[in-house]
Amino acid sequence: MFEWDDGNETEVLKHDVTPSEVEETFEDARLLARDAYEHDGEQRHAFVAATLSGRRLTVVYIHRGAAIRVVTAYPTRGRLRRLYLEGQ
């Protein structure tokens, strides 16, 4: 389901986020979708969600066939964190 390689794994690790934490966020029922955008001809999607331990992350990903390729993920701060906590 998830497509990981050295590129995107290194990207999330530099934000002190693990691939398994990112995968957990896709199961969050309170997931807060953000505006999608196009980059290099690919539609990117973003959301804010929590890991099983309650850590809030912003995740950007693309669909590649049946796989999900995470572009980046990082701890959510500021306004987006407040929106998530308020259930917006």
N, C-alpha and C positions, 0 to 999 in steps of 0.2 A: 504494500500500500504506500509506504513512504520511500522516496528515492534519496538516499544519502550518499555522499562521496566526500573526498577530502575538502573540496571547495565549500560546500554549504555546512559541513560539520565544523570546519575551522571558523566559519563566519559566526555561527551561534556560540561556539566555545569562547570566542573573544569577548562576548558579552556576558560571560560567566553563566551560560545556559547550556544544558545538556540536550542532546537529541531526544532522549526519553522524556524529559520535561516538556519539550515541544509537542511530542506525540500525545501526551496527556491532555494538553489544552484542547485538542480536537474533540474531547469527550465532555467538555464543560457545557452544561445545559444553559448557563447564563452567558455564553459566548456573545460578545458584542461586535457585530460586523462593522467594518469601516469601509469607506469608499474604495472601490477597485480602480485600477488604472492600468494602462498599457505601457509596456517597456520592451523595446526591441521586438515588437510584433507579438508579444505574449501578454495575455491578460493576467495581471497580478491581483490577488485578493489579500485583504488584511483583516485582522480581528484582534480583540483583546479578550483574554480568557485566563482562567486560573489553572495551575497544576493541582495535582492531588494534595500537595502540601499547602495549597492556598497562595502560592506565589503568582502574581499577576504578570503576564507576558503579552507583548505585542508580537504577533506573528504575521509575516508576509510570505505568501506561497503562490505557486502556480500548479495547474493541472497538466500533467504530461501523460496523455492516454489515461490509463486507470490509476496511475501513480500520482502522489502528491509530492512535489519537490518544494521544500522549504527554502526560501531565499535568505531570510534572516529572522531572528527572534531576539528580543531584548526585554529587560524589565520595563514594565509600564510605569510612567510617572505623570505627574501633573494632571492636566485636564482630563486626559483619557482614563487615567486611574480613577478619578472622581466619578466620571460618567459610568464606568463599569460598576463601581461600588454602589452607585445610586440606582443601578438597574436600567439605565437609559438605553 
